[in-house]
Amino acid sequence: MNIKLLGAACALTLGSAGAMAAPSAGSFEITSFSYVASGGTLSWLPGGYQSLSVDSEEAGGLGGNQIDGMTIDGRANASYSTQVAHASAQVSATAAGLLSGSASATPFIVDATAQPHLGISSALQYGEFSLSQAGSVTFTVNYTLTANAQAGDPLTTYAASKLVFDAGTYTNFNSFSDELHTVQGSSGTRTGSFSYTVSLGGADEIGHYNFTGTAYATAMAAPVPEPSEWALMLAGLGLLGGWRLRQQRRAGRQEVAA
């Protein structure tokens, strides 16, 4: 067997294994967050806070790890991550209002009754502000969402991502949300942007903004390969086995000749 045929055998075997182990993955990211004040000077108040959380869980009760972090009375730069054998999650935030998070889970056989491998990432950031006099503040946000999962049981193998933003006063506010969810037929990558204007009646009125982002991924613990995947793997293993047998026979003939 020549080197080209050996390469083809390896590609068949590894390619089929890779097809069976494609991860579910979801993510959210605020790529830019800006604001412009008019009619008064903007001041950020000490009432802001943020909450970050990541969770990764191995199927079948084989291990898990959850990490939570919160900053009270302020927004801050922070990041957390967690990983087990077949799931992971990351989350980060900046004082400037940029949030991002991702979660992934990879199919791997545990047993037929085990719960799916699981990754979760979530972020919340809340800020309060005032103006020196009556005026308005316009927020502009750009974001990216992703959700991808291999074909299979949608109840155990899926990915989702969601972003929610609201801004206004305590008596009047607007809300925006967007999400991708593979179970609902939306997957891939989506980019978007939006702007909201908050009007304040004077220096004694308080405005706020609130971001919430979530990424979720699961992968079933006992995937059943498609017939085509088994065929690819068996074909690759067959070629590798034949190559190995020829190598052994060739080595035997060389020893006899010697």
Disulfide bonds with the S-S distance in Angstrom:
none
